[in-house]
Amino acid sequence: MKEKLTRYGKPGAMLGGAMYIVAFVAAYLIYGMFAETTKNNFLGDHAFIHMIDTPMFVLLALGAVGVFLSQKEYLGKIGKVGFGMTLFGFVLGIVGGAAIIAVGLAISDAATMGILDMVAHFFSHILYAIGSLVFGFALWRKGTLPKLGAVLMAVGPIWLLAMFVGGFGEGGPFLLIAAPVAATGLGWLLLGHGLRATESSPAPKTAEPAHSPHG
């Protein structure tokens, strides 16, 4: 089971990181550049954007589990707590996003606001932002995976959260918001690539015992 989860975690981290960036670009296009065009059709519905970021959170959760299982022996208690918070944040994103899709399609787009929106966005982001900061720097300290990936994964979500709390998020300049999003996505891509490289690296050769001249 551990081997399967680790194996699935490798493409999960890479694809999840790529989808993190894709989801941001899609949200910018739908709610920014083409807001007037999409506001009266399904593309502008809350449920539609969650059809992109719900599978994204599934992939990121798989990636986080794969990274954790491959590094568990190197992490201390704080790093493990950080992983737990990160994973729980991703799971909230999955549950909240799936609920928004179901409610949006079955009832109305307006019914997806309120508590479902808070779970899928606010609570989820707080948990994985703080968790990623702790988990990422624990990975960085150990250095068995790409250090740049660990740092980007650590700082990206908390950077984006700080921007939203400071009022620079929704409706803010595209490039300003794109920077922490790109950092997060690239961080997971690099961590996933590091896992693939670790798997494909040949095992170190052990020195053969010297033969006795009398043997």
C-alpha positions in Angstrom: 0.0 0.0 0.0 2.8 2.4 0.9 4.6 1.7 -2.3 1.4 2.3 -4.4 0.7 5.6 -2.6 4.3 6.7 -3.1 4.2 5.8 -6.7 0.9 7.6 -7.3 2.1 10.6 -5.4 4.8 11.3 -7.9 2.6 12.1 -10.9 0.1 13.5 -8.4 2.5 16.2 -7.2 3.5 17.2 -10.7 0.0 17.2 -12.2 -1.5 18.9 -9.1 1.2 21.6 -9.3 0.4 22.2 -13.0 -3.4 22.3 -12.3 -2.9 24.8 -9.5 -1.6 27.2 -12.1 -4.2 26.2 -14.7 -7.0 26.8 -12.2 -5.7 30.2 -11.4 -5.5 31.1 -15.1 -9.0 29.8 -15.7 -10.4 31.8 -12.8 -8.7 34.9 -14.1 -10.1 34.4 -17.6 -13.6 33.6 -16.3 -14.0 36.3 -13.6 -11.6 38.9 -15.0 -10.9 39.1 -18.7 -14.1 37.5 -19.9 -16.4 38.3 -17.0 -19.1 40.0 -19.1 -19.2 37.0 -21.5 -19.3 34.3 -18.9 -21.5 35.8 -16.2 -24.7 34.6 -17.8 -23.7 31.1 -18.8 -22.4 27.9 -17.2 -18.7 28.9 -17.5 -19.3 31.7 -15.1 -21.0 29.5 -12.5 -19.3 28.7 -9.2 -19.7 25.0 -9.9 -17.7 25.2 -13.1 -14.4 26.5 -11.6 -14.6 23.8 -9.0 -14.7 21.2 -11.7 -11.1 22.2 -12.2 -9.8 22.8 -8.7 -11.5 19.7 -7.1 -9.5 17.2 -9.1 -6.5 19.5 -8.6 -6.9 19.1 -4.8 -7.2 15.3 -5.3 -3.9 15.3 -7.2 -2.2 17.5 -4.6 -3.4 15.3 -1.8 -1.9 12.3 -3.5 1.3 14.2 -4.1 1.5 15.3 -0.5 1.0 11.7 0.7 3.6 10.5 -1.7 6.2 13.1 -0.6 5.4 12.4 3.0 5.8 8.6 2.8 9.0 8.9 0.9 10.5 11.3 3.5 8.7 10.2 6.7 11.8 8.8 8.3 13.7 12.1 7.9 10.9 14.4 9.3 10.4 15.3 13.0 7.1 15.8 14.8 6.7 19.3 13.6 7.2 18.4 10.0 4.6 15.6 10.4 2.1 18.0 11.9 2.7 20.3 8.9 2.0 17.5 6.5 -1.2 16.6 8.4 -2.5 20.2 8.2 -1.6 20.4 4.5 -3.4 17.2 3.7 -6.4 18.2 5.8 -6.6 21.5 3.9 -6.5 19.6 0.6 -9.2 17.3 1.8 -11.4 20.2 2.7 -10.8 21.6 -0.8 -12.0 18.3 -2.2 -15.1 18.0 0.0 -16.1 21.7 -0.3 -15.5 21.7 -4.1 -17.4 18.5 -4.7 -20.3 19.8 -2.6 -20.3 23.1 -4.6 -20.5 21.1 -7.8 -23.4 18.9 -6.6 -25.4 21.8 -5.1 -24.7 24.1 -8.0 -25.9 21.5 -10.5 -28.8 20.3 -8.5 -30.2 23.5 -6.9 -28.6 26.8 -8.0 -25.4 28.7 -8.2 -26.5 31.1 -5.4 -26.9 28.1 -3.0 -23.2 27.3 -3.3 -22.2 30.5 -1.5 -21.9 30.8 2.3 -20.6 27.9 4.3 -19.7 25.8 1.3 -17.6 28.6 -0.2 -15.9 29.1 3.2 -15.0 25.5 3.4 -13.7 25.2 -0.1 -11.7 28.4 -0.1 -11.1 30.1 3.2 -10.8 27.2 5.7 -9.0 25.0 3.2 -6.5 27.7 2.3 -5.7 28.6 5.9 -5.0 25.0 6.7 -2.8 24.1 3.7 -1.1 27.5 3.8 0.1 27.1 7.4 0.7 23.4 6.9 2.7 23.8 3.7 4.9 26.4 5.4 5.8 24.0 8.2 6.0 20.9 6.0 7.9 22.6 3.2 10.6 24.0 5.5 10.9 20.6 7.2 11.6 19.1 3.7 14.1 21.9 3.0 16.0 21.3 6.1 16.5 17.6 5.3 17.4 18.3 1.7 16.6 14.9 0.3 14.2 16.4 -2.3 14.8 19.6 -4.4 15.3 22.4 -1.9 13.9 25.0 -4.3 10.7 23.0 -4.7 10.4 22.7 -0.9 10.8 26.5 -0.4 8.4 27.4 -3.2 5.8 25.0 -1.9 6.3 26.4 1.6 6.1 30.1 0.8 3.6 30.2 -2.1 0.3 29.4 -0.2 1.1 31.6 2.8 2.2 34.4 0.5 -1.1 34.2 -1.4 -3.1 34.1 1.8 -1.3 37.2 3.1 -2.3 39.0 -0.1 -5.9 38.1 0.3 -6.0 39.1 3.9 -4.2 42.3 3.0 -6.8 43.1 0.4 -4.6 42.5 -2.7 -6.2 39.2 -3.7 -9.5 39.2 -5.6 -9.6 41.9 -8.1 -5.9 42.7 -7.6 -3.3 43.0 -10.4 -2.9 39.7 -12.3 0.9 39.6 -12.1 0.9 40.3 -8.4 -1.4 37.4 -7.7 0.2 35.2 -10.3 3.6 35.2 -8.5 2.6 33.1 -5.3 0.4 30.9 -7.5 3.3 30.1 -9.8 5.5 29.6 -6.8 3.2 27.0 -5.3 2.6 25.2 -8.6 6.3 25.1 -9.4 7.1 23.9 -5.9 4.9 20.8 -6.3 6.2 20.2 -9.8 9.8 20.2 -8.6 9.0 18.0 -5.6 7.2 15.5 -7.9 10.2 15.6 -10.3 12.5 15.0 -7.3 10.5 11.9 -6.3 10.7 10.6 -9.9 14.5 11.2 -10.0 14.9 9.5 -6.6 13.0 6.4 -7.9 15.0 6.2 -11.1 18.4 6.6 -9.5 20.4 3.4 -9.3 21.0 2.0 -5.9 24.5 2.8 -4.6 26.9 -0.1 -5.1 28.3 -1.7 -2.1 31.9 -2.6 -2.0 32.6 -6.3 -2.6 34.4 -8.0 0.3 38.1 -8.5 -0.3 39.1 -12.1 -1.2 41.6 -13.8 1.1 44.7 -14.8 -0.8 44.3 -18.2 0.7 40.6 -18.5 -0.3 
